[in-house]
Amino acid sequence: MFSVKPMKPTFKCYLPSQTDVKKTIELPLKKIEPKLLPGEIVVNEANFVRKCISSESSKEDLWGKLICTNFKVSFIVQDAPIKEKPHLSHLLLGEHDIPLTCLEQVVTVNDSKGKKKVLGSNQKLKFNPTELILYCKDLRIIRFCFDEAGPESARKVCLAIAHYSHPADIHLLFGFEFQGRRFYESKGRRVNGSTPRGGLHTPMFDRPSDWDREIKRTGASEWRVCSINERYAISQSLAEYIVVPVSLTDQDLKQFSKEFTDNRIPLWCWNHSNGSALVRMASLCDPLQHNRIEKRVTTAIQKSHPQQNEILKIDLDKSLPNIQDIQSAFLKVRNICVIEPFEESEERWLSSIENSRWLEYVRAFLKQSAEIVYFLDGRNSSVILQEEEDRDLNCVVSSLVQLMLDPHYRSRNGFQSLVQKEWVMAGHRFLDRCNHLKKNDKESPVFMLFLDCVWQMINQYPAAFEFTETYLTVLSDSMWIPLFSTFLFNSSKQRSQCLMDFAKQKAIPPGEEQDFYFPPVWDWSQQLSVKDQTLFNNPMYVGKGAACVQNGEVKSFTRKKNYSSTLRGSSASIRNGLRSGEETLTRKGSLISELKPDFSLIKVESPAERFFRDWFSQPTDQKGLLIPLLLPSHMALWKLYFLRWVPEACIPKGGTITAYHKICQLFDEIESLQSQLRQYKGPSPDSTPLPSPKRPSSHQRRMYFRAKSRNDSSTSPDYLSSSFPFTPVGNLCRRSIHGTPISKFLNGAKIWLSTETLVNDTV
């Protein structure tokens, strides 16, 4: 028998059946609602907006609602794609959210008319926008299309974003509304009318006790806490409490203050164990009084030294790039990395990075700081850092010098106290430099330059720092969230005055205004979960708190100093504190070649050359003095910061995160074994050993990546990439390029600057 095949239908109906229509009516579209913080309100919104993922095709684009609030620009996806595992989960911002203070330019485009307009506050838009491009201060470039959105709603949401991203007054920044609302909501929960700081261990240096502890920690017995600036009676830009030489009376300081810029009398920063001190000061206003006042100040600082050694004064305005140079270099390197497409020629791209001069300036600040380290540590001399206003370059150099000399500042809590002391309380103009009120065309990235210098040191000495480059990157991003006192004000005086004024506006009763305060950024629980905060922890850290196990006992790890100048059979990683494979000849890779390029054994060594030669010839003590390698080829581009939003630069399952992933797992396994050893009950005549296999609880474990069991696969998770824990998807739209020569650079190639450099460099 033959079976007859049924004939295929020749007509296909594309109209929905009655059943499908019924289902559609019963299941309406998902209602899209934003997640709002206390005090946050929706200002304007547009439906059916497309967020562009790729500039070549719209297949992967996301559809949803674009919302402008008084805090952020938020895009809520209609049907969010399922992720294998989320990246960094922010408690204040969603994956597609941008704080209004993070916006640098708001650009509207009309394709049909070929028009483009940069929108500011209270501006009119004479055409219906088809696209919106947001240029962000954290280097993201985000593009939205209004293909299906109504032209009127598209225009209104664009104007709202432009207007609310240009606040006319500091009180219009969202942080005031947010903290004011939280004040009233928590009023009933406060104890005795006060708001506790909630387990924050970082000293704020807003009270004498914090300074007293720092004086005691550094052994600065000839220095004292001075309170003549209480209620900012002397200087509007200084903190209320400062540290001055014991030999200077309050009356002397009041008299001297009138001669300094903005009445900023010299500030103590740090004391060496040998007695030398690091001091910073502003310039003197009256040239006629210059010698007299300077002599009195230097004499007082000299008396504070046990041997009363010489005082060295360094004018940073003359030896380092100015603010405009730093700003120009940052704009150039940013354009090369995120705005201009990658060049087909790798050499051309790398030479463009060199020509931006950003790495040159990073190197200049590190070099200047290393030379000051020599004077403090090698010559036992106190150093005065002078800058006209003492609020920018001094912040960078004083912080770097202390970071090189004092291992305490390489711990996370110590680093936070360093930034609080040398930047926040010393009066760095964060409000102006971050350009929160859009009073300038561009922000001035002085703090960003400092973070890059810190990253260079972490890159060269990865075991010496308790925190990671992820920590530095998240810290840089926090500058654009207007909820933290750390980055919101130009001075302590401005912070105090703004809070008092706002307390009056919000009818906060007298006596309770001190309870209304902005938390510092160091309270990381405001932004990140306990699990995500573990991304800040460096598993290779060998500083204070690192432990090892010997004969079943947990002991602190200490490294013996070796002052031998001959190291036979030592690897480069031990000899110079570098990663394996970065072999460098000791003397050519040191600062000596920078201080005197034609240095040779035939010539007589200067004391500085001998100091650096001796240091680089010894094994690096990760818990002692650190001096960075300063040849141009030692300066690397901070890839996680500059290239994290660039899809072409993203390496799936590659980059430094793969090594971090493995080391975290090893650290977690070792920590679990140590925990078991601590809980192990040793043998006794009447009992048998009882091992306790209990692992540390989830919230007590210090690594993001946990140790796997024997049956688990050892390969890296699929969600890891060189951009982790950040994702470039949808954050930068331009043509896709695959297999470019830049991949060689991303895998660790150096930046070759010139033939002359190559001759002197050792690989």
N, C-alpha and C positions, 0 to 999 in steps of 0.2 A: 504493500500500500504506500502511496505517496501522500505526504502531508502538504497541504496547501499553505504557504506562508501568507500571513495577513499583510495587506498592502499598507505602506507608510502613508500617513495623512499628507495631503498636498497643501493644506492650509493650516497655519498656526494662529490662534487667536491671542492677541496681546492685551485684550481687555480683561480686567480682573473679574473673577467669578463673584457670584453673590456672597459666597462664603467668605472670600477674601475681603470683600468690601465690609462685611459685617465685623470681621476681625479688626480691620483698620479703625472702624468707628469705636469699637470696644477698647482698643489699645492706642490711646493718643500718644503723640510725641512726648518724650521725656522732658519734664519741665527743668530748665536750666537755672539754677540759683547759685549766686556766688557765696563763698565762705567769707564772712565779714568779721573783723575784729571789733572789740568794744570801741564805740565812737566812730566807726567807719560807716559811711553811707554811700549809696550808689548815686552818682551824679548824672551819668548818661550811659546809654547802651545801644548796641545795634545787633540785630539777629541776622542769621544766615551769612556770617562772615567766614572767609576762608583764610586760614593761616598757611602761608607757603612753606613747604618743606624743601622742594626742589624747584629751581628756576627753569628747568628743562621740561618737566612734566608735572601735571597737577594730580597724578594718580595717588600719590602718597600724602597730599595735602589734607589738613584737618579742617573740619567744619564745626562751627559753634557760635557762641555769643561773645562779642567784644564789649567789655564793661570798663567804664572809668569811674573810680571811686575817689574819695578825698585822700586816699593813701597809695593806690596802685592802679596800673592797667592790668586787667585780668582777662584772660581768654579761657572760656570754659568749653571744653570739647563736647560735642553732642554724643558721639560714641567713642569714648576713649579706648585706644588700642590696649590689648592685654599685654602687660609686661611680664617678662620672665622673673625679674626682680627689680624693684625700684632703686633708683640712685639715691642721692642725698635727699632725705625727706625733711623739708623745712617746715617748722611749726607756724611760721608767720606768713609764708608765701607758698603758693602752689607752683607746679612745674612750669606753667605758662604765665606767671605773674611777674610784673616789673614794678618796683617802687617808683613813684613819680620823681623822686629825687635822683634816681638812677638815669633818667632820660637826659640826654645831651642835646639831641635835635629831634624835632617832630616834623617829618616831611610828608606832604600830600602830593599825589600825582594824579593827573587826568590823562590817560593814554590817548583818548580820541582827540583831545585838543593839544596834546604834546606839552602840557603845562606841568610845572613843578613849583611848589612853594614851601619854604621853611616857615612854620607857624610859631608865633610867639604869643604872649598873653594879650587878650583883648583885641586880637586881629580878626579881620574879616576874610572870608574865603569866597571868592567870586565864581568858583566853579565847583561842580559836584565831583568829589574825589573818587577815583576808581581804585586807588591803592593808598596805603598808609605805611610808611617806613619809619621805624623807630631806631635811632642810633643811641646806644646805651653806654654809660661810663664804664661798665664792666666788660666792654668790647663786644657785646652782642649787637647784631643787626637783625631786626625782626620785621617781617613784611606781611601785611594783611591785604587781602583783596575784597572788594565790595561788589562782586559780580551779581549776586542775588539779593544783596541788602538794598533797602530803599535809599535813594540818593539823599533824602533829607536827614534820615537817621545816621547815614554815613558822615555827612557833613557835621552834624551836631556832636557826634562822639569824637571826631577829630579835633574840633574846636575846644571841646571840654578837656581833652587830654593836654592840649597845648596850654590852655589857661591854667589848669591846676598844677602843671609841672613848673610854673613860674610864679611861685608865691611872692607877694610883695613885702611880706613881713615874716620874721622868724616865728611868730606865734601862729602863723597859718600852716606851719609844718605839722603833719599829722601827729607827731609824737606828743604834742601838748594835749590835743583832744583825747588821744588814747590814754595817756597817763592820768588826765583829769577824770575820765570815766572810771578807770580802774581805782582811783583814789576813793570815789564815792561807793563803788561796789564792794571794796574791801574794808570800809570804815568800821563795820561791825565786827570784823575779824581781827582788828589790830589789838595788840596787847598794850594796856596802859597808854593808849594813844600814840604808840610808836610803831613804825614799820621795820621789822628786822631785815637785815641784809641777806638773810636766807643762806647761810653756809658759804658765803663768798670769802675765799681765803686770800685774794689778791689785795694788798694794801692800797688804799686810795690816796695816801699822802695828803689828806685834807684835815689831818689832826696831828698835834705834836707827837703823840705816841708812835705813829708810823715812822716819823723821822728819827725818833729816839732809837727805835729798833734797828734802823738802817745804820745809824752812827755806831751803835754797839756791834753790829754784824761786821762792819768793815774796820773796826778798831780806830775810828777817827776821834781820838780822845781830846784833841785840841780844837774841836768844832762844836758848835752848840745850835740848838733850835732857837730861832728868833721870831718874835710875834709882833714886830713893829708894823707889819702890813695887815694886821687884823682889820676886818671890814674894809680892806683895800685902801687904807689910809695913805700909803706911800705910792704904790703903783697899781694901776688898773689892770695890768696884764700878768702880774705875778700872783702866785698862790698866797694865801694868808700866812702860811708858815714856811720859812726858808731856813737853810743852814748856813752859818757864817763863822768866821774865825773867832775863837774865844777872846782874842786880844782886842777885837773891835767892839766898842760899846754901842748901845742902841742910838745914843746921841750922835756918835760918829757916822753911823749908817744913815740916819735921817739927813745929816748935813751933806754926805757924799751923794745921796740918791738924786739930788737936784742936778748933778752934773752928768748923769747918764741918760741915754735915750729912754724916754718913757719911764724915767726914774727906776730903771731896772738895775739894782745893785748886783754885784757879782754873786753867783749862786754856786754852792758846793754840789758836786755831782757824785763823787766816789773817792774812796781812799784806798791806796795800796798798802799791803802789809808792811812795806818798807818805810811808810810814812808819807810818801809823795801823794799829792792830791790832784784831782781833776776838777777844774773850776771853769765856769762859763760866764761871760759878761757881755753887755752891750757896749757900744762905742760911747766915748765921752763927747758931750755936745760942745763944750767950750775949749778950743785949742789952747787958750791961755792957762787954763786950769789942768790941762792934760797931765803934765809931768808931776805936779804936786799930788793930785788925787791918785794917779797910777802908782806913785811911789808908796803912798800910805797903804794902798790895797795890797801891793806885792810884799811889802814888809810884814803885814799881818798874816798873809798866806805863808810866808817864809818862816815866821815864828811858829806856825802850826806843825812844821816838819821837825822831827827829832834831831836831825843833823843841820837843820836850817840851810838846806841846799838851795842852789839857784832856782829861779823861777823862769820858765820859758813861756813867752806869749806868742800865739799863732793867730794871725788874722786870716780867717777863712774866706772873707770876701775877696782877698787877693789871690788865694791859692786854689780855689774851687770854682766850678761853673755856677752861674747865678740862676735864679728861679726861671727866667725867660729861656735860658739855654736848656735847662732840664725839661721845661714844658715843650719846647720845639722838638727835642730829641724823642720824647715820648710819643708825640703826635706822629712823627715819621715812622717809628717802629710799629706803632699801632696800625697805620695805614698799610704798611708792607705786609703785616701779618693777617689782617682781617678785612681790609677794604679792597686792596689791589689783588687780582688773582695771582696765584703762584706762577712764577716764570718757568718756562720750559727748560731754561738753563739753570742748574743748581748754583753754579758759580756766581751768576748775576744776582740771584736771590740773596745769597750770603753776603755778597759785596754791598747790596742795598742795606742789609742789616748793619753792616759795618759803617756805612756812610751816614746812617741815622745818628751815630755818636752816642746812642743810649748805653751800650756796653762800655764805651770809653769813659763815660761819666760814672758808671757804676764802679769801674776799676779805679778811677781817680779818688773817689770817696774811700774805698777800701785801702788804697795806698796811703792816703793822708792819715787815716786812722792807725794803720800799722806803724807809721813813723812816730806817731804820738805814743803808741805802746812802747816803743824803744826808749823814749825819754822818761816815761814813768817807771818802766820795769828795768831797763838797762842802765840808765844814767841816774836813777833814783831822784829825778827832778820833778817838781810839781809843774803842771801845765795849765795855762789859762787859754781857753778858746774864746776868741773875740769875733763877733759878728755885729753889724750895725744895729740890728734890732734884737738879736739873740733869740730868734723864734723860728728859724728854718734850718739853715746849714748847721748850726750848733746842735740842734736836736738830732740830726743824722749822725754827726761825727761823735758826739759824746756817747750816744747809744752804742755805736759800733765799737768804740774803744773799750767800753765796759763789757760788751759781749765777748771780745777777744781775751780780756784779762780775767774776768770773773765767771767761773762755771755756773754760779748760782743763776745767772741770767740766761743760761742755756736750758734751764728747766722751764716747763710751761708757765708755772706760777711766777717764777723769777722774771721771765721775759715780759709777762703782763705787767708786773710791777715796774719794770724798766720803761715800758711805753707810758704807763701812767705817770711816772716820775719825770721823765725827760721830754715828754710831748704834751700830755694833757695838762699837768699842773704847771709846767714851764710856759704855758701860753702859746702853743702852736695854733695858728689860725685855721682850725679844721673847717669852720663854717665857710670861710672865704676860699681856702685852698680846695675844698671839695665842691665849691660853687653851688651850694644848696639853694641859694636865692637867685641864681642865674644873673649875677651882677657882672660877670665876665663872659667872654666868648667860650673859654675853655677852663677846666680845672687845672690846678698846678700840682703835679703828682710828686710832691716831696716825700710824703709818707710811702708812696708806692716805690720810690727809688730806694728808700731804706729797706723795705721788705725784699726787694730784689737783691740788695747787698747781703741780707741775712740768708736768702736762698743760696747765693753763691757759696757761702760758708758751709751751709748744710750739704750742698752738693759735693764739696771737697772733703768734709769731715762728717760723714753721715752718722757716725756713732756718738758724736759729741753733743747732740741736741735731743731733748726729750720730745719735741714736737716735730711734725712733718710738714711737707710742702702743702698738703691739703689744709692744714691749720692756717698757714700763711695766706692761702688763697681765699678761704672762708673769711678770714679777718679783713682782707682787702675788700671783699664783697659787702661786708658789714658796714663799711663807710657810707654806703648808699641806702641804708635802712634808717630812717630818721626817728628811731625810737630809743637810741642809746646816747647817754651823755658824753661818751668818749669822743665821738666824732661830730657833735652837733653845735659846739660853741667855740668861740675864739679864745676864751679865757674862763677861769673860774669865776671872775667877777661877773661876766656876761651870763654865765649859767645861773648864778645866784640871783641876779637882777631879773632875768627872764622868768624864773620860777616864781619869784615874789609877785611880779606884775600879773602873771597868769593866774596865780592863786586869788588875787583881788578880783580879776575878771570872772572867775568861776565861783566867787563868794565862798571861798574856803575860809573858815573862821580863823581869826588871829591866834597864833600859837600852834596851829595845826599845819601851817604851810611847810614846816620842815619835813612833814610826813609825805608831802607831795614832791617826789623826786624822780629823775630819770635813772633807770638802772644802767650800770656800765655794760659794755659789750662783753666783759669777762664773765658775766652770768650767762653762760652758754645754754643753760636749760631754757632760756627764753626763746631760743631759735631751734635747737636740735635735741633729739631724744638722747638718752644715755647711750644707746647702741651706736648712733651716728657720731657721737662725740669720741668714741674709741678710734675713729679715723685720725684723730689728732695725735695718737700715741705712737711713738717710734719704737719698734721692737728691738732695734739695734742699740738703743741708748745704753751707755755704760757709766752714766753719771750717778749722782747720789740717788739711792733708792733701788738701783739695779742690784740684783742678788745672784749668787751662784751657790751650788751645793758641793760641799766637800765632806766626804766620809759620813754622808747622811745628815749633815747639818747645813742649814742655810746661813751663808756668810755674805757680808757686803763685799762687792768686787772692788779691789784697790789695785792700782797699777804702780809698780815701783819705778821710780825715775832712774834713768840710765844716762849718765853724763859722759859716757865714752864717745869720743869723736870718731871711732872706727866701728863700722857695722859690717861684719862679714857674714855673707849669706842671708842678709835680711831682704825681704821682699819690699817692693815699693809701697804696698799697702800698709806695712808695719812702719817703714821708715818715714813716710810722709803723711800717714793718716789718710791715704787715698784708697779708692776702690781698686781691686785687683785689675791689672791690665793698663793702668794709667802710669806706666813707668816714667819717671822723670829723674834726671841727674840732680842731685841734691842742691848744688850751688847755683846752677843755671836756672833751676825752677824756683828759686827763692827770691826774696825781695832784693838781694844783693845786686843782681843784674839790673834791677830798676834804679837802685840808688846810684850805681856806677856801672854802666854797661861794659866798659873796657876793663873791668876788674880781672886781675890775674894774680898768680902766686908771686910773681916777681915784684909786684908793687906792694907798698906798705899798706896794710889794712887799716881802715879807719875803725874807731870803736863801734860805729853802727854796723859796718860790714861784718866785723867779728861777731857781734851780737846775733845777727841773723844767720851767719854761717854756723855758729854753734847750735842755734836752735834747730835749724833744718838738718843738722848732722845727727841729732838725737832721735830716739823713738818718740813719736807724738803721744803726749799724755792727753787723752781726750778729756780729762777732768782738770787740766791745767791751762796754761797759756796757749792760745791758738793764733797762728799767723797765716792768713790766706796766701795762696799762690797767686802771683800777680802778673805773670806774662799775659799779653793780649789773648793768646790761645787758651788760657785757663778760664777766661770769661765765657760762660755759656748762656744761651738764650733760655729763659725760664719757660719751658714749653707748656707746662700745665696751665700757667696763667695766660700766656699770649696766644696759644694755639688750641685751647680747649673747645672753642666754639666752631672750629674750622673742620668740616666733614672730611676734606681731603687729607688733613693731618692726623685724623683719628686712626689709630692702629688697633684693630680688633684683636683681643687677647694678647696685646703687646704693650710695650712701654714699661716704665718703672713699676707700674702697678702689679705686674706679674711677679716680680721679685718680692715686692711688699706682701703680696698674697701668700707666698710660700713661707717667708720669714715669720709672718703673723701666726701661721699654723704651727710652725716649730715652737715659737715662743709660747703659744697657748698650751701646747702639749707639755712643754717643760714646766710651765706654771702649774698645770694640773698634777704633774708628778711631784712637784715640790709640796703642793697642798696635801697630797697623800702621805708624803714623808713626815710632814709636820703632825699629821693625825695618827701616825703609826705608833702603836704602843710597844716599846722595846721589850726584849725578853727579860724575864725574872725567874728566880728559882721555882716559884709556885704558880707561874702562869705561862701561857704560850703567846707568841706574838699575834696580835689581832689587827691585820691591815684594814684600813678604811678607804675603800675605793671611791669615796664621794668626791665629785668634781666641784670646783667653785660654782656658785650659782650664776645664772646668766648675767645679772646686773653687776656682779663682782669681777667678771672677766674683763681684761683690759684691752683685748685685741678685737678688731672688727671681724676678721676672718678666724674661725674657730678650727681647732684640730679635727681632722676627720678620722673615722674608724678605719680599720684595716680593709673592710669590704668596699669602702667608698672609692670612687675614681679619683685619681690624683691630678687630673687635668684642671686647668683654670676654668672658672664658670664662664658661660657664654656672654654674660652681660659685662665682663671686664673689657676695658679698652684703655688706651693711653690717656683718654679724657676723664676717666673715672676719678671721683664720683660725680662728675658733671657730664651732661649729655649735649652734644652739638646739634641734635635733631631739631630743626625748626628755628634755630637761633642765628643762623647765618645763611642767607640765600644767594647763591651765585652759581656759575656753571660748574658742573661736576668734572673733576679731573682724576683719573685713575692711573696709578703706576708712574707718577712723576718722579724725577730724580730727587725730589725733596725727601723721599723715604730714607735715603742714605743719611741725610742730616738728622732726621728724627730718630734714627737708630744709634746716634752718638757721634757722628763726625764732628770735627772741630771747625771753628771758623778761622780760616787762614786769612790773615790780614794783609801780609805783604811778603815779598821774597826775603827781605831783611829779617822779618820775624821768624820765618822758616829756618833761616840759617842759625839763629840763636836758640830756637826752640828744640827741645829734645823729646822724641816720641818713643 
